[in-house]
């Protein structure tokens, strides 16, 4: 099984995640989350597949998230509006993401990633 690994190469957490994937011989296609930002349709599919709340797909610790004051704005936005916003800039999206056929992992938690092996 080959997974889709979305990451930002300068992100230290993404670097750790990529190292973990390589050390554990997990096959993946690497995608730069800013150069190839996920579309709203991809994000909707991944949201449904993940079972996570939409807020988990936002990079809440990112500078762009904070400068746009999204903490205050997101509650008033519809799911469709939030997905469209996420699709505008990869820096808004939580990373790394691992996309499998029937699951999506957001962020790097080695214990959760064990199921990739």
C-alpha atoms as one frame of an Amber mdcrd trajectory, in Angstrom:
protein
   0.000   0.000   0.000   1.343   3.395  -0.985   0.088   6.437   0.908  -0.097
  10.122   0.026   2.135  12.156   2.341   1.436  15.890   2.326   4.074  17.996
   3.992   5.909  21.310   4.063   9.655  20.543   3.812  10.721  23.364   6.173
   8.383  22.118   8.930  10.351  20.269  11.620   7.380  18.033  12.462   7.060
  17.102   8.786  10.774  16.287   8.695  10.372  13.988  11.706   7.332  12.342
  10.101   9.162  11.765   6.818  12.102  10.256   8.685   9.681   7.965  10.551
   8.081   6.837   7.270  11.487   6.103   5.744  12.795   4.279   8.830   9.663
   2.139   8.947   9.762   1.318   5.209   6.368   2.884   4.561   5.809   3.542
   0.836   4.434   6.992   0.025   4.073   9.650  -2.629   5.426  12.951  -1.347
   3.433  16.126  -2.019   4.508  19.662  -1.109   1.412  21.070   0.582   2.091
  24.672  -0.498   3.185  24.042  -4.097   0.310  21.583  -4.611  -2.333  22.819
  -2.205  -5.205  20.398  -1.608  -8.433  21.310  -3.398 -11.701  21.821  -1.559
 -12.963  18.535  -3.071  -9.888  16.637  -1.827 -10.233  18.182   1.616 -13.936
  17.229   1.799 -13.112  13.643   0.826 -10.313  13.477   3.399 -12.490  15.057
   6.075 -15.162  12.394   5.537 -12.544   9.633   5.488 -10.784  10.855   8.625
 -13.689  10.981  11.061 -12.068  14.123  12.486 -13.740  17.474  13.078 -12.972
  20.027  10.355 -11.065  22.205  12.828  -8.367  19.488  13.014  -7.511  20.232
   9.374  -6.532  23.814  10.191  -2.961  24.671  11.160  -4.090  26.542  14.264
  -0.525  27.297  15.368   0.412  28.811  12.003   1.157  32.482  11.492  -1.343
  32.778   8.632  -4.145  31.270  10.740  -3.389  33.740  13.517  -2.973  36.787
  11.261  -6.320  36.040   9.608  -7.916  35.769  13.083  -9.555  32.497  12.064
 -10.105  31.391  15.645 -12.864  33.989  15.808 -14.119  33.654  12.216 -14.384
  29.879  11.709 -17.366  29.267  14.030 -19.517  31.543  11.847 -18.460  29.867
   8.589 -20.172  26.898   6.954 -18.260  23.683   6.288 -18.204  24.535   2.578
 -16.769  28.003   3.297 -14.118  26.532   5.594 -13.080  23.942   3.001 -12.881
  26.642   0.318 -10.705  28.740   2.640  -8.393  25.800   3.390  -8.005  25.226
  -0.351  -6.650  28.744  -0.866  -3.315  28.215   0.889  -1.442  25.115   2.007
  -0.064  27.005   5.001  -3.564  26.949   6.502  -3.699  23.143   6.391  -2.559
  21.010   9.330   0.495  19.016   8.403   1.734  16.496   7.848  -1.181  14.565
   6.420  -1.141  10.904   5.467  -3.959   9.801   3.207  -4.839   6.128   2.848
  -7.727   4.392   1.117  -9.955   4.476   4.191  -8.288   6.839   6.651  -6.485
  10.160   7.006  -3.972  11.070   9.705  -3.545  14.762  10.530  -0.407  15.782
  12.396   2.406  13.486  13.479   1.655  11.176  16.369   3.925   8.103  16.074
   1.512   5.887  18.046  -1.277   6.632  15.527   1.077   6.138  12.600   1.928
   2.571  13.687  -1.031   1.345  11.626   0.812   2.431   8.461   3.328  -0.400
   8.803
